[in-house]
Every structure is written in structure tokens, then in C-alpha cells.
Amino acid sequence: MSLPPEKASELKQIIHQQLVKMDVHGRIREVLAETIREELAPEHQQLSTEDLIKALRQRGIIDDVMKELKFVTDVNEKERTSAPKPSTHFVDREPPVLQKTNIDPTRRYLYLQVLGGKAFLEHLQEPEPLPGQICSTFTLCLHFRNQRFRSKPVPCACEPDFHDGFLLEVHKDSLGDGSKMVDATTMLSICDPVHMVLIKTDTFGETTLVASYFLEWRSVLAAENGITNVAVELLGVGTESKVSVGVLNIRLEMYPQLNKTLSPEITNTQFALERQKTAEKERLFLVYAKQWWREYLQIRPTHNVRLVKIFAQDENGVNRPVCSYIRPLRAGRLLDTPRQAARFVSVLGYERAPVIGGGGGKQEQWCTLLAFLCRNKGDCEDHANLLCSLLLGFGLEAFVCVGTKAKGVPHTWVMTCGTDGTITFWESLTGHRYIHRPINPDDPPLVEQPKPLYPYRTIGCIFNHQKFLGNCQPSDTVEVCVFHLHDESKWKPMSGEAIKSVCSPGTTSSVPSFPPLCASTIDAAVTSNEIELQLRILVSEHRKDLGLSTVWDDHLSYLLSPALAAYELERTTSISAGNEEFQDAVRRAVPDGHTFKGFPIHFVYRNARRAFATCLRSPFCEEIICCRGDQVRLAVRVRVFTYPESACAVWIMFACKYRSVL
């Protein structure tokens, strides 16, 4: 591999800096003097280069140099290219989604090393996992200036064995200054923190959000030698946001080394000024929000029971304006249409925020986007916020709606306004779309009114990244609401300037930036085959327990594929296609006098045993799996459809054919 002259000189410069830093020249002189004294003094013979290198190698100096230089190639090749192989005592289910990148010596990098954890007291009694045993694991996810990283999974323990390094490009996504080598003063103005999310994955593949932390990395700018070690205390999430869950030991290093570091007084003053500025903006917005709410209540006394949500708590228990949870998000090449985006959001898992104890009250927790994506599941608010952001990215006028479903259950969904005035509701948990046609309560009784198909009952407010509108119509029932958003007698707006002051990117460090979506790491064909094979074993074992033999029909199994593809296409596009060909193929495969039965079912997880248990709860499916008769042939087909963030839609179809005996 030949390098251009300027690159070669840069590489030489980097190696020279590293050698100077380690004082290699001084150590070589010592070895040289020692070698001459010990080995050559009696004979006074000439000392060759080979003799010197041999002496350096024997004393481990060459190994030390290579070890120190190795981090450049390690990060470039190992950390950012290949998925690490699983250790003997845990299964690496989600290899890191990392892209290969060349290190540019003209740019600044932050090398962040995680050097173990301690005081994870919840795992104090955790036994040491045996070789080959699957155990619960911790995974650390990072986001910094449009770059995402994921650590290797490590077994859960009181002192988890994290040993990972991440090379963060400080210039990523910068405004035109990416080609310049910036100094410490310029980097001090980059207030983006490193967002770290710790995820626990149990032995069944279920994920739990353990901690979410914003690391202030700029302390390294004032550190001697451009290296600093930080002990980061992670706090829990939700109701446990004041409880420590553990400590991570982190080492930060600027690369290339800074020529001139800042004094700690300068960095501390900058941090204090930023905090003061943020606090003042948040205080002014709070004053404005209180005034807006007083005015809203004066319109009609019943407004105090409407679901008008101005602030929401994130996973760390921090109150943030709801508009800050939305931002236009472009999915690049990963999603092609708004409907595909809706399908992607719907296959992310749904889980209500955990609450300790009874009482039936709903624990509120609106997750930051990184926490939601890394956990791969969240509440309806998380789904609605992501879908609204994606639809805004596709150029639609989208809003999150806050209201209730049947029986007064609080709910959020998404709404888009067409240029022709068409109002469309999008259910983020299912991907379904509903056209809203308002009922006019003043119409005579004989006038036929549209029958609403959507499940929503009331609506209190709508918002996106720029607007917040409170519903001030006489009734908040969705079916009679009119969505003339510019009519202030129907929708009371908040000041766009006030929202912008606390919610637009870069205005305040308390609003985290949005991470980019990552492509799926799941191989759809391999995963489909694995689940199908496991289901065949489970069905055979289940029938064996019932005293029934099992004969599989591979041809019939293959014929089920078009039906599964058609079901997914219909979920994504609302268009049904290919049903005639499927029916014709099945008729040809089932002889006269035989009966065919099929049962399709859909999951958003890849656990075959859990899926099989769910299938058996359906009487239709159990009838097929436990089929008795003459010439019984069974079939099963699994088709996994992958989406960004390793989300997937899993379609399973069980079928059987048998001779009808009257």
C-alpha cells in the first residue's frame, strides 16, 4: 500500500510525536550503553543494527512502542469495522453498528475509553457465569455529534468488565470548518455532550434501560497532556432517577495532542456561563407558559380537565417542554416513504414505563430518542414522537396529538394536515391511518353523519417542534373537532419565538440532539431459517407429547411465502396484492378430498419459544398444530422483515392438509 507524500510525512510526524511522548530515544540510549558494557566490552567488536534491535526486543521496548501506537489502528480497524466475536460466557446478539473510517490527521478526535465499572450493587450476588452459559449483559451506547457507537456486551456483574475505546470525531457535521485543525478555544464552544445510554439485556433477549447520562467531555481541554480520567456515577431512570446504579471509569484523550491546553478557570467559567444562560431561558419560558395557561383557563372553566401537556419528564426525571422531543428526522436511505416510516415505528416494541407498587397510576416517562432506539421499545409517547419527527423529515406538516382513547385512557397519536385540508390520524403503535371527517352537531337529525373508525375520544392539544396549540373548542371530543389551526378561537397557539428559545437545536445544552438511525444488523434469511427450524422442533415435541407423529411438507411450507410477503406489504402500503396466485398454488398442492387450514400470525420479537406459546393460545392455531386425521401433513413458514435499528416484523404461518374422513 503506497501513501501520497503528504500523508506519509503526516504519519511520520504522528509516530515521531508518540516516540517523543514515550521517551523512546532515552530508553534506546540506556539499552545501547548497557549492551556495549555487558556484551561488547571484552571483544571491542562492531555493534550492528540487528544486535541493537535484538536487545530492544529482549527488554520489551519494541512491544511497548507498538502497544502505544496500536490504539490508532485498533480504533480504526477493530472498533469500527468488524463485529467482535462473542466470548465463551455470553452471546453477542447485537454486534456493533460501526462503519470503517480513515483517521484524518488534520482533524481533532476525542478518544473515549471505558475502563471498567464498579459499584453496580444490584448485581452484587450475581454468580460468575460458567463458560458457554448465556447470561444477562450490559451494553453501552454512545451518541456524539451525529455519530453512534455500541460497546461489546459484557456480563452483568458488580464490577462489569467494560474495556472499549471509541474514536469520536469532534468535527463531525460541523458548519464548513471541518477541514481546519481547531484549537482548544474553538472546541470549548462545542457544547454537545456525549450521550451515554446503558442497556441491560436478559437471557431471553428482553432489554431494560438502566441509565442515561450526558458526559461533559470538555474538561479534557484543560487537562495536562490532554488526558483526563473521570469516574462517572450513573443514576437510574424514571422513579429511580435519584438512585445510583453504578460507576464507570472513563479516560478521555484528545488526538492529535493539543499544542496548548486551557486553564481550568477558563473551562469552568464557560460551563457556568452556559448553565446560567440555559437556566435563564428555561425560567423565561416557564413564566410565559404559566401566563399562557392562565389565559387558557379563563376561556372556559372546564379547560382545567383537558389534556393540555406543556412539559413532560424524560427518563432522568427532568421536566422539558414537549416541543423539544420533536425534530425533523431524515432516515437517509433506510426508509423510503412516510408509510414505511409508520410501519417501522409500529414494529418497535410497546412497553409502558415501569412503576413500582400498585395503584394503577401511569408512570410518566418520555424517553430521549437515543434511549428509545437503543432499548428498541417504549411507551406510546415515544412512538408518537419518533413517527412525528420522521413525517416532518418527509416534508409533511405533522403534529403529536395528546388526548384519550376509550374509557378515558390517556393516549398520544400523530396527525398530518394535507395542503387540501385533509386531516389524517396515524396510530404509531399499529401503523394504521384514519381520515378525519368532523361531525357537525348543528346538522338536522336526518343528515347522515360520517362514522368515525379511529379509536380516539378526546383531544386536548397538538404540538410539533415549532408550534403548540391548545384545543379551545366548546367540546374536546375528536369527532366534532375542526382542525382549522389558524383560527385562534378554536386553537390557542403558543408563541413560536418562546418555543424556539428553548427547543431549537443549539439553543440550550439541556435539549439533546437527535441521533441518526442505524441500518439493521439482522440477516433476514438466516433469522427466518433459525426461527422456522426451532418452531418445527417445538411442534414435533408438542405433538409427540400428545402421542401424534409429525410429517412435514416442505413444498407446502414454501408455498406459504407469498402470503406472508403480501401481509407485510399490506401493513406497509394498505394495498393487498398476490392473493389470487397464493390461493391457486394451494389448490394445486392440496389433492381432492383433502382439507387445507392455515393460520398466519405476526410478532415484533424473534423468540421462537415465546411465539409458539402465544400461537397455542389461539384455538385456530392449536387446531392446526394438534391436527388428527388421515395423511396429515404439516407446514410452517417464517418470514422476517428487517427495519432500521434492528427492529423486525416476524410473520409466521402454520398450515396443515389432511384427508377428510366423515
N, C-alpha and C positions, 0 to 999 in steps of 0.2 A: 504494500500500500504506500503510494508516494504522496507526500504532503506538499502543497504550494509553499514557496519560500517564506511568505509572511506567517503562515500557520506554524511552520517548523520553528521559526525564531520565537514565536509566542510560546510554543511548547517548551523550548529550551529555557525561556525566561521563567516559566512556572516551575520547572524542575530545579532550576538554579535557586529560586526563592525557597523551595522546600528543603534543599540541601543546606542552605544558609540557616534556615529556621532550626534544623536538627543539629547544627554544628558538626556536620559530617566531615568537613575538612580538618577540623581539630582532632577528631577521633582517628582519621586516617593517619595524621602525623604521629599520634601516640602509638598506633599499631606499627607504623613504619620504624619508629625508634626502637620499639620493643623487639620487632623481628630482627633488625640488624644486630641488636645487643645479644639476643638469645641464640640466633641460628647462624649468623654470618661472621660474627667477630673472630672465631678461631681461624677461619679459612680465608677471609677477606675476598670472597668471590663476588661477582657481579649480581645484583638483585634484579630479577626480571619482573615484568608486569604480572605474569601468571603467578609468581610466588606471592606478590602483594595481594592479588585478588583471592588467592587460596587462604592467606592469613586473615583477610577481612571476612571471608565466608565462615571460617572456623570460629571467629569471635561473634558471629551473628549480626554484624553491622549491615551487610547487604540485605539480609532479611528484614531488619528494622526499617531500612530505607524503602524497600518495596512495600512493606506494610503501610507506611505513612502515605506513600504515593497511591496506594491501592484504592483509597476511598473515591478517587476521581472516576476510575474505571468501574468500581463496584456500583456506584450510584447510576452511572450511565448504562452499564450492561445488565447487572443483576437486578437492581431495584426497579428499573424502569422498563425492562424488556420481558424477561421470562417469568412465568408464574412459579413461585418457589414450590419445590416438591414437599408433600406432606411429611411430617415427622412420623416416627413409629407410633406415637401415642395419641394422635388426633387426626381427624380427617379434614383436609383443606377443601372445604366445599366451594368457597368463593375466591378463586385466585385473584390477585390484584389486577385492576384495570389500569395498566400503566403503558404509556407509549414510549418507544425509544426516541431519545433526543440527543443531539450532539451538544456538548458543553461548549459554549461560546466564550472564549477568554475575555472578550470585550464587554461582557455583561456581568452584573452583580448577581450572586446567588446566596441564598441562606441555606446552609446545611444543617438540618434539624435531625438530631439523633435522639431516639428514645432508648434510654439505657436502663430498662427495668422498672418495675413498680414495687410499691410496698404498702403495708397497712390496708390492704383490701380485706378488712376484718370479717366480712360476710363469708369469706372462703377460708377462714382460719382452720376449720375442721375438715376441709376438703382433703381426701386421701390422695396420695401420689398416684397418678394414672399408670396402669400397667402397660407395657409395650403392646401395641395393637389394639388397645382399648379405646373406644370412642368416648370422648368426654366433652363437657361444656368448654367453650373457648371464648376468649376476649379478642376483639378486632378493633383496631384504632383507625378511624377515617379522618382525613385531613382535607381542608379546602383553603386555598390561599390564592387570591388574585386570578381566578378562572382556572386554577389547576387543582386536580383532585388526586389523592393518594390513599392507599389502603395498606395497612401493615399485614404481616403474616399472622394467621390466627395462633394464639398461644393458649395453653390450658389454663383454665381459671384456677387461681391459687391466691394465697395471702400475699405472696410476692411474685406476681406474674413475670415470666421471663421475656419481656419485650426487649428485642435488640434489632432495631430497624433504623435506617437512615433515609431521609427524604431530601432531595435537592430542589428547593423552591426558587423559582426564577422571580426575583424582585421586580423585574421589568415587564412581566407578562401583562399583556393587554394595556400597556401604558400609552399615553397620548403623544405619539410621534417622537418620543425621546428614547426609544428602545435601542438605538444604535450607539448611544453615548454611555461611557463609563461614568456612573454617577458617584458623587462623593457622599459622605455621611450626612451632611446638612440636607441635601436633597432627599435622601432616604428617610430622614426624620419626618418629612411632610407626608410620607405614605402611611396613612393611619389604618390601613386594612389589617385586622388581626389575623392570626392563623386560627381557623375554627377547627377544633378537635372534638370528635364525637366517639365515645366508647360504646361498642355494641357487644352484648353477650349472646352467644348462640348456644342453645342447649342441645342435648343429644338427639332430639327429634328435628332439629333444624329451625326451631322457633327462635325468633330474635327479640331481644329486650334492649331498650335504650337505658344505659347505665348512667352516662354523664355527657354533658355538652359544655365545652369550655372554650373561651376566647383568649388565646395566648397573645400577650403583648410582646412582640419579638424585638422591638427597637431598643431594648436595654442593651443588646449586643453592640450597638453603635458606640456605647461609652465604655465597653469592656476592654481591659488590657489584652493585647494580642488579638483582638476581635473574636474572642471566645468567651462564652459565659455558660455556667451550669445553673439550671433552675429546677427547683423542686415544686412541681405544680400539684396543688391539692384539688382533687376533683370532688365536686359536690353532686348529690343525687338530683333527680328530676321530679317535677310535679310536687306531690305532698312532701317529698324528702329533699327538697331543694336547699335546705339549710343543713343537711346531714352530710358529713364527709364519707365518701365511698372508697377513697384510696389516694395514693400519691404517686405521680410519675416523675422519674428523674430525666430531665431533658437537657441536652447540650446544644447550644446554638453557636454557629460559626459562620462568619462572613467569608465568601470566596469569590474572587481573589481577596487576599487580605487588604484591609483598609490602610491607606498610607497615613491617614490621620484620624484618630478617634475623637469623639466629642467628650466633653466633661459631663459627669453625672448630673451636675446642676442644670446644664442646658436641656438634657433629655427630660429630667423631672419637671422643669418649668414648662416644657412643651406639653407633657402629659397633663399637667394641672390646668393649663390654658384650654386644652381640648375638652377636658371634663367640665370645666366651668362653662364653656360655650355650649356644649351639649345640654347641660343641666338648665341653662337659661332658655334655650329653645324649647325644651320639654316643658318648662314651667309656664312659658307664654302660651304654648298650645293647650295646656291643661286649663289655664284661665279662660281661654277662648272657648274650649269645649264645654266648660261649666256654664258660661253665658249662653251658648247655643242651646244647651239642654234646658235651661230656664225658659228661654223663648219658646222652645218646642212644647213644653208642658203648659204654657199659657194659651196655646191654640185650643187645646181641648183637655180637660182633666183626665180623661181615660187614656191619654198617651203614656201615662206612667206605667201601664201594664204591657205596652207594646215592646217587642224585642228589638230595641234600638241599641246596637252594640258599638261603642266608640273605641273602647280599649279591650284587649284580650291578653291573657297571661301566656308567655311562652313556656318551654319545658323547664327553664330555670326560675320560673315564678316571677319574671319581670313583666310589668304591665307595658304594653306597646300599643300604639294606635293600630287599628285593624288594617288601615290602608298600607301599612309598612309590610304586611305579609304578602302583598301582591306586587308583581313587577312583570312587564312583558318578557316572556322567556321563549327564546328561539331554540328549537331542538336540532338545528342543523340538518343533517341527512338522516337522522334517526326516526323522525316522524314526518309523514308526507301531507296529511290532511287534518283538519280540525276533528273530524270524526274518529280518525285513528288515534289522535291525542286523547279523546274521550275514552276510547277503548283501553288505551294504556293506563290511564288513571284508574279505571274501574277494576283492572286486574291487580293493582296494588292492594295488599291486604287491608281489611277493615278491622279495627280494634278500638274500642272505647278506652279512654285514658283510665289506667288502673286506679281504683280507690280502695283505701284500707278501711275496713269496717262496713257496717250495714247502713241503712237509712235511705238507700235508693237514690240519693242525690248524685247528680252527674259531676264528676271531677273535670274541671275545665283545663285544657292544655292544648294550645295551638302551637304545634311544633315549627321550628325553623325548617326551611326546605332541606338542608343537609341531613338533619336528624331524621326527617320523614323518609328521605330516599335511602339512607343507609340502613334504617330499620326495615324498610320495604313494607311498612304498614302504618296506619294511623287512623285517626277519627274522621268523621265526615267533613269537619272544617279543614283538615289538612288536604283532603282530596279536592274539595271545592277551591281552595286557594291555588293549588297546583294547576287544576284544569283552567281556572280563570286566567292565570298567568300564561299558559300555553295558547289559549284562544286569543289573548291580546297579542301574543307573539305572531299569530297567524293573521293579524290585521283586523280582527273583529272587535266590535265595541262590546266588551264583556264586563259583567258585574257579578260579585258574590251576593246572594240574597240570604238574609237571616230571617227566619220565621219558624213556623211549626208545621208538623205533619198531623196525621190523625191522632186523636186523644191528647192533643196539646203538647206532643213531644217536640222539644226544640230541634231544629234541623237547619242545615245550610245547603244551598244548591247554587247553580250558576245560571245566569240569564244573558242572552245576547240580543242586541237591538239591530235589526236589519235597516238598511237605508230606506226601505219602503215602509218602515214602521212595524214590521213583523217582530213579535216578541217570541223568543224560543227559550224554553227552560231545558237545562241539561242536568240530569241526575248524575253526579260524579261517582257514586258508588256502583252504578249499573251501566252507565254509558247511554241510557235511554234519553231520547229527546221528545219534548212535547211543545206543540204550538199553543200559545195562549190566546184565546178569544174571550174577551171580557163579556160578562152578562150585564145587561142594562137593567137595573132593578126598577126603573121607571116605565119599562115597556108594559103594554097591556098583557093580561094573563094568557091570551090566545097566541101571542107571538112566541114562536118556537125558539128556545134558547140553546146555545151550544152546551153539550155535556162535557165537563172537564175530565180529562183522562189522567191528569197528573195527581200525585198523592199529597200535594201541599195545601194547607188550610189557611194560614195567615202569613203576612209578610210585614216586618217592622222597618227594615232598612235595606239599602243596597249600597255597595261600595266597590271601587277598584283602586288603582294606585294613584289616581288623580282626583277622584270625586267621592263624596259621601253624601247620601240623600236619605233623609228620614221620611217615612210614609205618613203624610198628614191628611189623608182622605178620610171621610166620615167612618168608613169601615176598613179594617185591615185584612178582610177576607180576600184571598188571592183571586177568586173567580170574578169579583166585581171591581178589582183594582184596574185603574187605567195607567199605563206606563208612558204618560206624556212627561218626560223627565225635566223638560224646560219650564213646565208650569209649576211655579213655586207655591200655588195654592194646593197642589196635590203632593209635591215632593219638596221638602225643605232642604236646601243644599247647605253644605259647609263651605267655608271659604277655600278656594283652590290654593291660594297663597299660604294659608295656615297649614294645609295638608302637605304642601310641597316643602315647607320649612322643616318638617320632621320626618318625612317619608321618602324624599327623592334620594337617589344614590349619592353618596359622598357628602351629604349634608350633616350627618351625625354618625359617630362611630358606633352608636348603640343599635343601628339598623344593619344587620349583617347582609353582605352582598350575596347574590344568588349563585349557587354552583352550576356548572354546565352539566347536562345529562350525559351519562356514560352508556356506551353500547353494551349489549348483553354479552355475557361471557358463557352463556349456556349453549351447548351444541344441541339443537332441536332434535336431530335424527337420533343421536346417541341416547339422549334422555328419554325420548319416546320408546326406544327399544328396551331400555332398562326397566322403565315402569311397566311396560307390557309383559316382559318376562316375569317380573315379580308378581303381577296380577295373575298370570297363568298358574304360577306355583300356589298362590293363595286360594284360587278357585279349586284347583285339583285337591288341595289339602282339605278344604271345606267339604267338597263332595265325598271325599274318602271317609270323613267323619260321619257322613250320612249313609255310608255303605253304597255309594254310587261310583261307577267308573267314569273317567273323563276322556273323551276323544276330541282333539282339536281339529278344526277345519281351517288350514292356513289360507286356502283360496277365498273362503267366505270372509275371513278376517281382513284380507287385503281389499275386498270389495267394499268394506265399510269406510275406507279412507275418504272417498269423495263426499260422503255425508258429513264427516267431521269438518272437512275444509269448507263446505257450504255453510255449516252452522257458524263458524268463526267469521266468514265473510259477511253473513247476515248481521252478526253482532256489531261488526265494524262499520258496515255501509248501509244497513237496513234494507239490503237488496238480497232476495232469495234467488239462487241460481243452481242449476245442475241436478235438481231433484228427480227429473224425468229419467236421466241416464242411470242414476243410482237405483231407482225402482226397477228399471228394465234389467239391469245386471243382476239384481237379487232374484227377480222372477226366473231368470235363466239358470241361476245357481241352485234354486230350490225345486226338486222334482215334483211331479204331480202327486197329489196325495200327502204331501208333506206340509208342515206349518212352519212359518218363519216368525220369530219375535226378536225385536231389537229394542235396546234401551240406551239412549245417549245421556251423558251427564257431564257437567262442567265444573272444574276446580281451578283455584288460583295458587295451589301449592303442589309440590312434587313428591309427597309422601304416599307411596302406594298402599301401605297398610291402613293408613288413616282414610284414604279414599275408598278402599274396599269396605271398611266398616260402615262408612256413610252409605255406600251403594246398597248394602244388605238391609239398611233400614227402610228402603223403598220396596213395597210389596211387588211392584212390577219387575224390579231388578232381581229380587230374591227368587221370583218365579222362574226367571231365565237361568240363573246360576244353579238352582236346585231342580232343574227340569228333569222329569222322569218320562220315559216313553220308549218307543221302538226306534232304533237307529238315530239316537240323539247325537248331534254334532254341535260343539260349542265354538264360539268365535269371540275374540276380544281385539279391539284396535285402539291404540293410544296415539294421539297426535298433540305434540307440544308446540305452541306458537309463542315465539320469544318476542319480547319488547325491551326497550331500554331499561337500564338499572336492574337487569337480570329478573325482571318481572316476567311472568309467563301465564298463558291461558292453557290449561290442560283439558283436552276433550277425551273422554273415554266412552266407548260404545261396546256393550255386551250384547251378544246375539246368540240365538240357537235355532236349529232346524231339526224337526223330528217327524216321524210318520204318525199321522193322525189315526188313532185306533178308537173307534166308537164302542 
